Amino acid sequence: MLTDRQRMILNAIVDDYIRSAEPVGSRSISKRGDVGFSPATIRNEMSDLEELGFLEQPHTSAGRIPSIKGYRYYVDHLVRLGESNVKEITNFRSFFAERMTEIEQVTQQAANILANMTNYTSIALGPESLNHSLKHFQLVPLNADTAVAIVVTNTGHVENKMVSLPEGISMSDLEKTVHILNAKLAGVPMVRLTSKLYTEVGQELSRYVDHYESVLNMLERALPAGEEAEQRVYLGGTTNMLTQPEFKDVDKVKTLLDLLDETPTLSRMLSSAPSGIQVRIGTENEHEAINDCSVITATYAIDGQSLGTIGILGPTRMDYAKVIGLLDIVSKDMAMLLSRWYR
């Protein structure tokens, strides 16, 4: 457990290093108005923090820089989320409200704007099926217990799935079920099928089909869920990392850029992110190419179904407070925009 003084000094070192990208010395910390300790006292505390693993000293005579452990403590306990630039957020929301006509455009522009606002690299993951809707649904019985559910989208994509039929259901009720579902859900975006199923379709089934609860359960298994949708990766500010002092090493940059070209790898990396805002620092990332980076991600959802993830890739010396605050706002705006669009 760190003392209040150690916490204050660690916070000051991380803040200074984020701004300067240069090792931080005790003298510069003592000049800050929010610290108020002598250089000698600060040097002693810095030595203790280094011994505890929160700081590193890159050169014998140099100041200290935060370690991965130091950044993690900063993010978990010290980071203060300030207000984001009001003008930037206003422009962001205005752009969405006035110009967006397609989901791909929304996601790509969100990535570009975040990259410009942070000067880091942004990665956005969104399902292709946001522009896909149900065209036709069919149930083909194979025997008394099993049927094949066939889903056709407006893009021509066809998906088949084996489902178990409710016990004792008649052919007449199956035909009614298919007719009601097509009448109510044709043209509905794929990501909203489940919510519509239990409202509009459920009401009709309760009037005309026996044991409709069992039929609803079967249909839920038969229809594709939002999280099963194909996903696409959008990048913004790919070369922004080249401007960061940490990435002057050509080999290190090449390895990083090669990773950004691997769409399946990025898709897996973002799709595995837990819901909400997550911060992975340095070697907490599973890919060696980004062991010198931090990745902050935020998920967005409609009706509880996760649709995608938007994230920022930057050096471990990134401005965590700013990035976390921006991602929190953008992910909520994405969810709100998409829910209005597909209501």
N, C-alpha and C positions, 0 to 999 in steps of 0.2 A: 504494500500500500504506500503510495507516495504522499509526502507531506504537502500541505497547501503551498509552501514555498517552491517545492520541486515541481508541482503541477503548474504554477505560475511561470516558472522559468522554462519548462518544457514547452508550454503553450507559446511563449514568446519566441523560442528558437524555431519552432515549426513555422510560425507566422512569418518570421524574418527570412527563413530559408525558402519558403514558397515564393516570396517576392524577389529575392536576390539570386537564388541558385548558387550562392557562395556560402562556404562554412561560416558559422556564426560564432563570434568571440564574446567573451564576458564583458568587454568594454562596451560593445555596441548594445548589449542587452541592458547594461546599467544606465544607459542614456534614455531608455524608454520611460515615459512618464508613468506607465502602468505597473512598473516593477519595483523601483525604489530600494534596491539593495546595492551594496558596494561591489566593484569588480571582483574583489577577493572572495566575498561571500558567494557570488555567482559562480566563480571558478570552482570552489569547493563542491557546490551542488552539482555542477556540470560533471565533475569527476565522479561523483556518486551515481548520477544518472547514467553515465557511461558504464560504470561497473555493473549497474543493474540491467544493462542491455537496451536502454531507451535511446542512447546517443552513440554515435560513432565518430572517430577522429581520423579523417582520411590521410592527414599528414601530421608529423610530430609537432610542428610548430603552428599548425592551423587551428581554426576553431572547430566546433562540432557540427554534425549534421544528424538529423533524425534517422534512427534505424527503422526497419519494418515494424518492430515491436513498439517503437516510439510513435510511428504514424498510427498504428492500430489503437494505442491508448488515446491519442489525440482525437481520432474519429469517434471512438466509443464514449469518451468522457469529457473532452474539452471543446470540441468544435461548436461554434456558435453560428446558427443559421441566421444571417442578416437578411434584410429585405433585398430582393433582387431589383435590378435596375428597372424602375417603373416604365420608362420609355421603351426599353427592350421588350418587356413583357406585353405592353400595349401593342407594339408593332407586330409581335408574334401572333397575338390573338386576332388582330385586324387582318393579317394576311390569311389566316385560316378562314375567317368569317366571309371574306369578300372574294377570294380567288380560287378556293379549292373546289374542284369539280370531280376528282377521282381520288380514291384511297391511295393509290400509288403516289400521287402528287402530294397528298397530305404527309405521308410518311417520309418521302424523300426531302421535302422542304423542311420538315421538323428536324431531320438530321443535319441539313445544311445550316439552318439557323442556329442550332445548338453548337455546331462546330465554330461558327463565326462569333458567337457570344462568349465561348470559352477559350478559343484558340487551341483546342485539343481535337482529337478525332472522335466523331460520333458514329455509333452503330445502331441502327434501328431494325427491328424484326417485326414484320407484320404478316398476317395470313393473306395469301392470295385470294382466298374464298370470300373476303369482304366484298368483292365485286361479283361473286357467284350467287345465284339464286336457284331455288328448286324449280325445275321445269315439269318434271313428271315423277310420280312414285307408283310402283307396282309391286304386288305380292303374288308370287307364283308358288302355290302349294306343291310340295313334293310327295307328301303323304299326310296322314291325319295329324301328325305332330310337328312337322317341319315345313318351312317355306323359304324361298329366296326373296329377299327384299331388294328391289332394284331402284336406285336413285339416279336420276338424270338431271344434270344442271343446265343452266342456260348457255353454258360454254360448250356443251356436248360431252362433258365428263360423265362417265358411267361408273357407278360403284355398286357392287353386289355384296350382300351379306346374308349368311344363313341365320335364321331366327327360329325360335321355338314358338309354336302356336299355342294360344291359351286352350286349356283343356275343354273339349266339347264345343268349340266355336263352329258355327255353321258356315257353309259357303256363302249364304246370303249375307251374313254379318261381315264376312271378309270383304265382299263386294261393296257393301255400304261403307265400310271403314276406308277402303281405298278411294271411293268416290268423295267422301267427306274430306279426307286429307288433301286430295288434289284441289278440291274446290276452295279450301281455306288457306293452303300453304303455297300453291303455285305462285311464283314470283317473289316469295319471301326470301330475303338473304339467308344463306346457309347458317350464319352465326346466330340467327334468331329463331331457328326452327324449334328448338326445345322449349323456349318460353311460350311461343305461339301454340305449341302442341297441347300444353296443359291449360290454356285459356280457351281460345276459339275452337280448336278441334275437340277438346274435352267436353265442352258444352254440347256440341252437336252429337257426339258419340253417346252421351248420357241419355239423349232422347230416343235414339234409334237402334242402339246396339246393346245386346245383353252382356253383362259382365264387362262393362266398358273400362273399368279400372285395369283389368288384366290386359285388355287390348292396348290401353295407353302405355303400359309398361313394355309391351312388345314393340310398339312403335318407337319408343325412346331408344331401345336397343338397336332398332333397324336404321334410324336416321343418324347421319354423321354428326358427331359433336364438334363444337367450335375448335377445341384443342387438337382435333385430328386434321385440321386444315393444313394444306401445304403452306409453307412460310418462305418469305423472301427477305434477303438482307439488303439494307440500304446504308450507304456510307456517306459521311460528310467530313470534309477537312482531312482527307487521307494523308496529305503531305504536311499537315500542321506539326506533326511530331518532328519534322526536320528543323523547325525553328527552335526547338527546345535544346538547351545546352547539353543535356544528358545524352543526346543522340547525335553527337558529332562523329562517332565511330561508324564508318561506312558499313562494316559487316553487321553491326547491331541493327542498323536501320534497314538493311536488306532483309534480314531475318524477320523483322517486324512487318515490313511491307509485303513479304511473301505470305505471312499469316493473313493479312488483310485481303489477299487475293483468294484465300481458301474459303469460299462461301459456305460449304457444308460444315467446316470447322467452326466458323463464326456462328452459324445457325444453331449448332449444338451447344455452343458456349452460352449463348443468350437464352435459348429455350430451356436450359437447365437451371436458370436463375430462379431462386424462390420468389414468391410474390412480394410486393412492396419494394422498398429501396434497399439494395445490398451493396456493400463496399468490400472489394477484394484487393488487398495491397500486396504488391511484390510477389513473393513466392507463394502467397495464398492462391495465386492463379495457377491452374493446372498446366498451362502451356509455357514451355521454357522461353519462347520468344517474347513473352510479356512478363517475365519474372522481374524486370526492372520498371514495371508500369503498375498503375492502379486502374481498376475497372469499376465504375459505379453504374449500376443498372436500376431501372424502375419499370415495373410491369404496368400494363393498362388492360382493363377488362370491360365487358358489357354483360350485365345480368349475372355477374359472378363467373363468367367464362373468360379465361385469360386469352386475349387476342394477340398480344405481342409484348415486346420489351424494347425499351430505348435506353442506350447506355453511352457513357463517355469513357474513352481510353486516353490516359495521359500519363505523365511521369509520376512516380511516387510523390514528387514535390508538387502535386496539383493543389489547386485551391478547393479543398473539400467542401467548405461551407457554401461557396458559390455554386459548385456543381450539384451538390445534394439539393440545395434550394431550387435550382432551375429544373432539375429532373422531377422533383415533386410537383411543381407547377405544370410542366409540360405533360407528364403522364396523366394527370387529372384532367387537363384540357383535352387531350386526345380521347380519353374515355368519354367525356361529356359530349364532344363533337360527334363521335361515332354513334353514341347512343341516340342522339337527336336524328342523325342521318338515317339510321336503320330502325327507327321506332315504328 
